[in-house]
Amino acid sequence: MSLPRVLLVEDNASLQHFVSSAFADLGVELSCCSHVDEALALLRDTQVALILTDLMMPGRSGYDLIQCLADEPALQGQARLVVFSAGLTHQVRERLSQPHVWRLLAKPCSLADLQACVEDALAELALKSSPPDAPPAQTAGPVDASQLTPNHEHTQLLEAAIERNFGGDRAFYETFRSDCLKQFFVDIASGDSACERGDAQALRLVAHSLKSVLLILGHDAEGEIARQLEQAAALQQWDAARQGWQALRQILQNLQAG
């Protein structure tokens, strides 16, 4: 019997590795897609139990994916749809208040929240396929699983991040951190290229991804710099954006240098 399949729609390679590691012992098969069109193609051929999607990605956005699933319910089938994003503002949550959106997970997301998302989805699907006299599944509207970062000193922030986002598993944290440090070379090249081309959207995507990664790693102040860069790029405030990128670029290099 095949394992239940989970689809992750996320363009950041480090976050793909994070989710893959989080789900390693849950008895599921994870498929990762970096683009919406890739995800839609998979859904046309493969049945999944859970869909996790980011909102901001190159090309078509997570909103486009959500709309496609609303227009073609057969693509989603019985799968639970979860939005996994660092941009869950009040306005975004209101926009995502749709019947086929099951849960909201804010980045940075704890290991426990990620794993509970899979376990809850599989439990609901199992109950739905049970005989009629089985206890009914208790469902609710979208769940906001965001968590506040503790306001401690730098070392305490890192320890808190390991406990909160990695379930206290330091080895998992170090593996994820190592993946991120390698990915930073790609991120730096992408950010430099976006600045040289004057491509605000590309720079915004780089900042958006780095914001999530830095917050998961426990670098809250650095994540805030990435957030400010994301906002400046969105508004095409190029003086602020270029200054912000140089600051963020130096942060990445400092982290790589240890």
C-alpha positions as CSV (number, residue, x, y, z in Angstrom):
1,M,0.0,0.0,0.0
2,S,1.4,3.4,-1.0
3,L,2.1,6.1,1.6
4,P,-0.1,9.2,1.7
5,R,1.4,11.9,-0.4
6,V,2.1,15.5,0.7
7,L,2.6,18.3,-1.9
8,L,4.9,21.2,-0.9
9,V,4.8,24.2,-3.2
10,E,7.8,26.3,-2.1
11,D,10.6,27.8,-4.2
12,N,13.1,28.1,-1.4
13,A,15.4,25.0,-1.4
14,S,16.4,25.4,2.2
15,L,12.7,25.4,3.3
16,Q,12.1,22.4,1.1
17,H,14.9,20.6,3.0
18,F,13.4,21.7,6.4
19,V,10.0,20.4,5.6
20,S,11.4,17.2,4.2
21,S,13.3,16.6,7.4
22,A,10.3,17.4,9.5
23,F,8.2,14.8,7.7
24,A,10.9,12.1,7.5
25,D,9.3,9.9,10.3
26,L,5.6,10.6,9.6
27,G,5.0,7.9,7.1
28,V,4.2,10.2,4.2
29,E,5.7,10.7,0.7
30,L,6.7,14.3,0.1
31,S,6.7,15.9,-3.4
32,C,8.3,19.4,-3.7
33,C,7.4,21.8,-6.5
34,S,9.1,25.1,-6.9
35,H,6.4,26.6,-9.2
36,V,2.6,26.7,-9.4
37,D,2.4,25.2,-12.9
38,E,4.6,22.3,-11.8
39,A,2.3,21.7,-8.8
40,L,-0.8,21.8,-11.0
41,A,0.7,19.3,-13.4
42,L,1.4,16.9,-10.5
43,L,-2.1,17.3,-9.1
44,R,-3.6,16.3,-12.5
45,D,-1.7,13.0,-12.3
46,T,-1.4,12.3,-8.6
47,Q,-3.7,12.2,-5.7
48,V,-2.4,13.9,-2.5
49,A,-3.6,14.0,1.1
50,L,-2.2,17.5,1.9
51,I,-1.1,20.6,0.0
52,L,1.2,23.1,1.6
53,T,1.8,26.2,-0.5
54,D,3.7,29.4,-0.1
55,L,2.1,32.6,-1.4
56,M,5.0,34.5,-3.0
57,M,6.8,32.6,-5.7
58,P,8.4,33.3,-9.1
59,G,5.8,33.4,-11.8
60,R,2.3,32.5,-10.6
61,S,1.6,33.0,-6.9
62,G,0.1,30.8,-4.2
63,Y,-3.1,32.8,-4.7
64,D,-3.2,31.6,-8.3
65,L,-2.9,28.0,-7.1
66,I,-5.7,28.5,-4.6
67,Q,-7.9,30.0,-7.3
68,C,-7.2,27.1,-9.6
69,L,-8.1,24.6,-7.0
70,A,-11.4,26.5,-6.4
71,D,-12.1,26.5,-10.1
72,E,-11.3,22.8,-10.5
73,P,-12.2,21.1,-7.2
74,A,-11.2,17.7,-8.7
75,L,-7.5,18.8,-8.6
76,Q,-7.7,19.2,-4.8
77,G,-9.9,16.2,-4.3
78,Q,-10.0,15.3,-0.6
79,A,-6.7,17.0,0.1
80,R,-6.4,19.5,2.9
81,L,-5.0,22.9,1.7
82,V,-2.6,24.8,3.9
83,V,-1.1,28.2,3.3
84,F,2.5,28.2,4.6
85,S,3.7,31.8,4.4
86,A,5.6,34.6,6.1
87,G,3.1,37.1,4.8
88,L,0.0,36.3,6.8
89,T,-1.1,39.8,7.6
90,H,-4.7,40.5,8.8
91,Q,-5.7,41.4,5.2
92,V,-4.1,38.2,3.8
93,R,-5.9,36.1,6.4
94,E,-9.2,37.7,5.4
95,R,-8.5,37.0,1.8
96,L,-7.6,33.4,2.6
97,S,-10.9,32.8,4.5
98,Q,-12.2,30.4,1.9
99,P,-14.0,27.0,2.4
100,H,-11.2,25.0,0.7
101,V,-8.4,26.6,2.7
102,W,-8.0,24.4,5.7
103,R,-5.2,25.9,7.8
104,L,-2.7,28.8,7.9
105,L,0.9,28.2,9.0
106,A,3.0,31.3,9.5
107,K,6.7,31.2,8.9
108,P,8.7,30.7,11.0
109,C,6.8,27.6,11.9
110,S,7.7,25.2,14.7
111,L,8.5,21.5,14.0
112,A,5.6,20.5,16.2
113,D,3.1,22.7,14.2
114,L,4.3,21.2,10.9
115,Q,4.1,17.7,12.1
116,A,0.7,18.3,13.7
117,C,-0.5,19.6,10.4
118,V,0.2,16.4,8.7
119,E,-1.1,14.2,11.5
120,D,-4.3,16.2,11.7
121,A,-4.9,16.1,8.0
122,L,-4.4,12.3,7.8
123,A,-6.6,11.8,10.9
124,E,-9.4,13.8,9.3
125,L,-9.1,11.9,6.0
126,A,-9.1,8.6,7.9
127,L,-12.3,9.6,9.7
128,K,-13.9,10.7,6.5
129,S,-13.3,7.3,5.0
130,S,-14.5,5.4,8.1
131,P,-17.9,3.7,8.2
132,P,-20.9,5.9,8.9
133,D,-21.0,5.0,12.6
134,A,-17.5,6.3,13.1
135,P,-17.1,9.5,15.2
136,P,-17.4,12.6,13.0
137,A,-14.3,14.7,12.4
138,Q,-14.3,18.0,14.2
139,T,-13.4,20.6,11.7
140,A,-12.9,24.3,12.1
141,G,-12.0,27.4,10.0
142,P,-8.4,28.2,9.1
143,V,-6.1,27.9,12.1
144,D,-3.4,30.6,12.6
145,A,-0.4,28.7,14.0
146,S,1.9,31.8,14.2
147,Q,4.2,32.1,17.2
148,L,6.0,35.1,18.7
149,T,9.8,35.2,18.9
150,P,11.1,35.6,22.5
151,N,12.7,38.9,23.2
152,H,16.0,37.6,24.6
153,E,19.7,38.1,23.9
154,H,21.2,36.7,20.7
155,T,22.3,33.4,22.1
156,Q,19.0,32.9,23.9
157,L,17.2,33.7,20.7
158,L,19.1,30.9,18.9
159,E,18.3,28.4,21.8
160,A,14.7,29.4,21.7
161,A,14.6,28.9,17.9
162,I,16.0,25.4,18.3
163,E,13.4,24.6,20.9
164,R,10.5,26.2,19.1
165,N,11.2,25.6,15.4
166,F,13.1,22.3,15.6
167,G,11.6,20.6,18.7
168,G,14.8,21.0,20.6
169,D,16.7,18.9,18.0
170,R,20.0,20.6,17.7
171,A,21.3,18.2,15.0
172,F,18.3,19.0,12.9
173,Y,19.0,22.7,13.4
174,E,22.6,22.3,12.4
175,T,21.7,20.4,9.3
176,F,19.2,23.0,8.2
177,R,21.7,25.8,9.0
178,S,24.3,24.1,6.9
179,D,21.9,23.8,4.0
180,C,21.0,27.5,4.4
181,L,24.7,28.6,4.4
182,K,25.2,26.8,1.1
183,Q,22.0,28.3,-0.4
184,F,23.2,31.8,0.6
185,F,25.7,31.7,-2.3
186,V,22.8,31.3,-4.7
187,D,20.8,34.0,-2.8
188,I,23.7,36.5,-3.0
189,A,24.1,35.9,-6.7
190,S,20.3,36.3,-7.2
191,G,20.2,39.5,-5.2
192,D,23.2,41.0,-7.0
193,S,21.7,40.2,-10.3
194,A,18.3,41.7,-9.4
195,C,19.9,44.9,-8.3
196,E,22.0,45.1,-11.5
197,R,18.9,44.6,-13.6
198,G,16.7,46.9,-11.6
199,D,14.3,44.0,-11.1
200,A,12.3,44.9,-8.0
201,Q,10.1,41.8,-8.1
202,A,13.1,39.5,-8.2
203,L,14.8,41.3,-5.3
204,R,11.5,41.2,-3.4
205,L,11.4,37.4,-3.8
206,V,15.0,37.0,-2.6
207,A,14.2,39.1,0.5
208,H,11.0,37.3,1.1
209,S,12.7,33.9,1.1
210,L,15.6,35.1,3.3
211,K,13.2,36.6,5.8
212,S,11.6,33.2,6.4
213,V,14.9,31.4,6.6
214,L,16.5,33.9,9.0
215,L,13.5,33.8,11.3
216,I,13.5,30.0,11.4
217,L,17.2,30.1,12.3
218,G,16.5,32.5,15.2
219,H,18.1,35.6,13.6
220,D,15.2,37.9,14.3
221,A,16.9,41.3,13.8
222,E,18.4,40.1,10.6
223,G,15.0,38.8,9.5
224,E,13.6,42.3,10.1
225,I,16.2,43.8,7.8
226,A,15.1,41.3,5.1
227,R,11.5,42.3,5.8
228,Q,12.3,46.0,5.3
229,L,14.1,45.2,2.0
230,E,11.1,43.2,0.9
231,Q,8.9,46.2,1.5
232,A,11.3,48.7,-0.2
233,A,11.5,46.4,-3.2
234,A,7.7,46.1,-3.3
235,L,7.3,49.9,-3.3
236,Q,10.3,50.2,-5.8
237,Q,12.1,52.5,-3.5
238,W,15.4,51.8,-5.1
239,D,17.7,53.8,-2.9
240,A,16.4,52.1,0.2
241,A,16.3,48.7,-1.6
242,R,19.9,48.9,-2.7
243,Q,21.1,49.9,0.8
244,G,18.9,47.2,2.3
245,W,20.4,44.6,-0.1
246,Q,24.0,45.6,0.8
247,A,23.1,45.3,4.5
248,L,21.5,41.9,4.0
249,R,24.3,40.7,1.7
250,Q,26.8,41.5,4.4
251,I,24.7,39.6,7.0
252,L,24.7,36.5,4.8
253,Q,28.4,36.7,4.3
254,N,29.0,37.1,8.0
255,L,26.9,34.1,8.8
256,Q,28.8,32.1,6.2
257,A,32.1,33.2,7.8
258,G,30.8,31.9,11.1
